[in-house]
Amino acid sequence: MNIRSIKFSQDHNVEFYKELKKRVNTYFKSNQISKFGNTNMVVKTIFMVSLYVVPYILILTIAEQPLFALLLWAIAGFGMAGIGLSVMHDANHGSYSKYGFINKSLGYLANMVGGSDLNWRIQHNVLHHTYTNVDGMDEDIDVNGLMRFSPNQKRLKAHRYQHVYAWFLYGLLTINWFFRKDYQQINRYKKMGLLATQNISYGKALFIIVFTKLLYAFLMIALPIWVAPSAWYVSLIGFFLMQFIAGFLLSIIFQSAHVVPSSNFPTPNESGDINADWAVNQLYNTANFAPKARILSWYVGGLNFQVEHHLFPNICHVHYKQISKIVKQTAIEYNLPYYSYATFFGAIKDHTKLLKNLGKYDNAPGIHH
């Protein structure tokens, strides 16, 4: 289905989002708070970048013992995921700072962890946030048949075991971005006319992707093999360990918020219409988890408050906990769902249960319709 042909209902609970935006805006005005980041965001940025860069420097200089070197690579993996979740994510949404050049500069961190800030903005901001859980549009639920994330997708025999092998594939997320996916995406986005949304030509976009990936490969693969005091194969194993940790963390954070039994996976009709207002669709297909887990929330960039993030992606995540009270109350008043798991484990447990049902049954019992 063509991206321009999909339309959300204009007369289905549209008053909810109007009222919610008014209340959230009032919260910021009455408290004289900026919707962007604050000092906490600066501290977090320094911490996450350091968690990635400092281990790397130690790997290149003093980490001679294999186990010590691998430990540093593992720590860098947590830093890599932390950059993606807590810094780059807000920057590429334009919510980190009121200054565009700061958002743009920090958004480039996506390239320095092996990805593409351009592709990320299109996949995440344009497709995932607009068409959440819409099969064929939301690439977060499309893994080319390796797994079945939606009841609208074809069920294959191998999917019967996806709740077992999913955890390994999750760890390959960033490796796939680096070696394969970004090249496929840039060609697909060219055909879909989505590069225009980022004001960039195909030639320039492809050049940036190739150049930054070659630079990344030199810094993170070639240079450690060349100069690190540990054996070359330790650096190679360490690189893949870092990627696996980062990919795994990123995957479980996002999938546990959208591929859960409460989601309804909307299907556009023949005219491309979705029977829900855009904001209401976010409520139907998004779930929070562990709202009281302060350390987890700090590390994952407030993405345990996914409902708030999807409704207000232009607001920095440091404010999500406070505005979540407003969102929940407003949803209740309008008789709309507000899904939230008390713990992260509970969200992962239900995600696993849904993966198992999607692999075993065509209609995947338990999904809300």
N, C-alpha and C positions, 0 to 999 in steps of 0.2 A: 504494500500500500504506500502511496506517495505521502511524504511527510506533510505536504501542504493540504492534503485532503482530510486529515484527521481534525475533528473539531469537538470541543467539549461543550456540554449543555450550557446554554445561557439562561435557563429558567429552572435550574435544579439546585436549590439551596445556595444561590449566589449571595444572599444577604449575609450568610455566615461569615464569609471572608471580608466583606465590607466592614462589618461590625468588629471583627477581630483586628483588622488593620487599624481601625480607629482606636481601639483600646490599647494596642501595643504602642502606637504612636504617642498616646497620652501618657503611658508609663515612662517613656524616654523623656518627654517634654517636662512632665511634672517633677521628675527626679533630676532633670538637667544632666542627662547622661548621653554620651555619644553612642550611636549604634555600631560604631567601629571598634577596633581593638583598643586596649589600654596598656598600662605599664606591665601588667601580667602577661600580655601577649609578647612584649619585647623580651621579657625574662624567659618565657617559654621558647621563643625562637632561638635565643642564644643557647639554651640548654639542649634543644633537639639537634641543632646544627653541630654543637660540640660533641654530642653523643655519637654523631656520625663521623666527624672529622678527626677528633682526637684519637680514637682507636686506629683509624687509618694511618695517621702519622706514626703511631707506636708500632704498627705492623711494618712500616717501611724502615724503621730505625732500630728498635731494640728487641722486638719479639722474635727471639731465636728459637725458643722451645715451641714445638708444634702445638701443644695443648694451650699454651698461653696465646699463641697467634690465633688459633681457632676461637678462643674465648673472645678475643678482640673483634674478630669478624662477626661473631654472634651479637655482641653489643652494638656494633655498627648496624646490624640488621634491625635492631630495635630503634636506633636513631633514624634509620632510613624510613621506617614505617611512621615514626613520630613526626618527621618532617612532612610526610604526605598527609597525615591525618590532622595535624595541629597547626601547620604553617602554610604549606603550599595550597591546601584546600581552601582556606579562607581567602588567600591572596588571589587565587584564580576565580573566586566568586566575586572579587572586588569588595569584600567585606572586612579585610584586614585593616585597611587605612582609608581615610578620605582622600588621600593623594594617590592618583592613578599610577604614577611612576613607581611608588613603593609596592603596590599590588603587583604591577608588572614585573618588577625586579625579583620579588620573592616568589612569584609564580614560576619563574625560570628554574627554581629549585627542582621542579619536576624533571627537567632535562639533566640535572646533575645527579639524579638518582636513577638514571637510565631510561626515563620515559620521554614524553613529548607534552609540553604544556599546551600546545595547540590542539592536539588530538584529545587531550584530557578535557579541555574546555568544551569541545564539541560533544564528546561522548557523555560527559557528566552534566554540564550545565544545560546544553541544548536538548539532548535526547533523554537522558535519565530523569532529569528534573521536570521536564515537560510531560513526558509520556511514561511515567513510572509504572513498571510492570505491564506495559502494553507490548505484547509479543510482536516482534518484527521492528519495533522502534527502540525499545530500551535494551541497549546492548549489554547491560549488567546481567540480564537473564538469558543471554544468548551465547552459548559456548560451543556452537557448531556441532551439536549432537552428543558431545562428550558427557553432558549431564542434562537432565530434564528439570528445569526450574519452574515451569509453568504447565498447567493442565491443558493449555492450548497447543503445546508442542507435541510432536510425535514421540510415542514411547517406544524405545528399543529394548531388546533383550538384556543388553549390558546394563541398562539403567536399574535393573533389579538390585544391583550391588552398589549403586551410586552413593548410598549413605555410608558405605565403607571406604570407597576409593576417593570420595570427594575431598577428604582432608589432605591427601597427597597432591591432588590437582590444585587445590587452593594455594599450596606452597609454590607452585610454578607460575603464579600470576605475573610477577614482575619480570621473570625470565622470558615469558612469552611476549610481554610488552617490548622488551629490549631486542629480542632476536627476530620477531615475526609480526606481531599484531600492529605496531605503529605503521609499518609499510602497507599493510592491507587496509588499515583505516584511512590513510591519507588518500589512497586511490578510490576507496568507496565514497569518502566525503566529497571528493572532486566530482564524481558522477552524480551525487545527490545535491550538488550545488551548495553544500554547507560551508565551504571555505569562505564564501562571501560573508558569512556571519562573523568571521574573524578578520575581515578586510585584508586578506592575504592571497597571493597567487599560488597556484599549484607548484610552480617551479621554485619559488622562494621557500615555500613550506617544506618541500622535499629536501632542498639543500640544507636547511636548518636541522632537519631530523637526521640526515646522514652525517653532517658535520659534528653535531653534538653527541651522536652515538659513537663515532670514531674517537672523539675526545674522551668520552666516558670509558670506552674499552681500553684506551691507552692508560688512563689514570688508575682504573680499578682492576684491570687484568694484567696488561703488559708490564706496567711499572712495578707492581709488587713481585711478579715473577722475576723481574730483572734485578731489582735492588734489595728486596726484603731479605733479612738474615736467615729466615726459615727456608726450607726446601721449596722448590717451585710448585710442587704438587700440593703443598700445604696452602699456598696462596690460591690455587685453583679450587681446591675443596672449600676453602674459607669463603671465596667469592660466592659460590653456589649456596653455602650455608647462610650467608647474609641475605641473599635473594630469597631463599626459601622462608626464612623467618619473616621478612618484610611482606612477602606475598601472602603468607598464611594469615598474618595479623590483619592486613588490609581486607582480605576476603571475608574472614569471619565477622568483622565489624559491619561490613555493608550487607552481606547476605542475611545475617541474623536480624536485620531490621526490615527486610522486604520479602524474603522467601520464607514466610512463616504461615501457619494455618489461617491466621486472621485476614491475610491478603485475599483480594477477590480477582486479581488478574483480568482487568477489563478487556473486552473484545469489541472493537468498533463494528458497527453495522455496515451494510453494503455501501452506504453513503459516507462512511468514515466518521460517523457520530459516536461519541462516547456518552452514555447516559449518566453523566455526573459533571458537576462543576469542577474546574481544575483543582481547586483547593480541597474540595470534598474527596476527590480521587486520591489526593495525598493522604488523607485520613484513612481511607479504605485500604491503602496499600503500604502503609508505613507503621512501624512499631518502635517504641522506645524500649530501653532496657536499663536496669540498674541505675535508676535516677538518684539514688542516695550514695552511690559509690564515687566518692570525691576524687580519689587517686586515679581510678579508671577513667573517669570523665575528663580529668585534666590531661591524661596521656592521649586519649583518642580524640581530642579536639572537640569535646562536647557532642560527639556523634552518637552517644547513647541517647541523646535527645533528637533523634532523627525526625520526629514529627515537626518539631519547631524548626529544624534546619530546612526541611522541605517546604514549609510554609513561608519561611523568611530566610532564604539563602543569602540575602544581601545584608543580614545582620551577623556580626561577629559572634562566634560560638561562646565567648565568655559570658554572654547575656542569656543563653538558652535556659539555664536552670530557673532564672527569675521569671522569664516570660512564659515558661511552661505552665505556671499556675494560671495565667490568663488564658492560654490556649485550651487547657483542659476544661476550665469553667465555661468558656464560650461554647466549646463542642457539646458539653452536657446540656446547656441551655437550648441549643438548636437540635437536640436529640440525635447527635452524630457520634460516631465511635471515637474513642481515644485509647488506642491500644498501648499498653505498657507492661513489660515484664519486670517483676521485682528484682530479678538478678540476671546477670549476663548468662550464667549457666542455664537458667530457665529458657532464655531466648535460643541458645544453642541447642538445647534439648528439643524444643519444638521445631527448630529448623531441621534437625536430624530426622525427626518424626515425619515432617513433610517430604523430605528427600526420599525417605523410604516408601511413603505412600505414592509419590509421583512415579517412582520406579516400579511399583507393584501393580498399580491400578491406572486405568485410563482417565478416570474422573477424579482420582486422588481424594478420597473421602476426608471430610474435616475442613475443607476450604470454604470460606464464606462466599456466598454468591448474592 
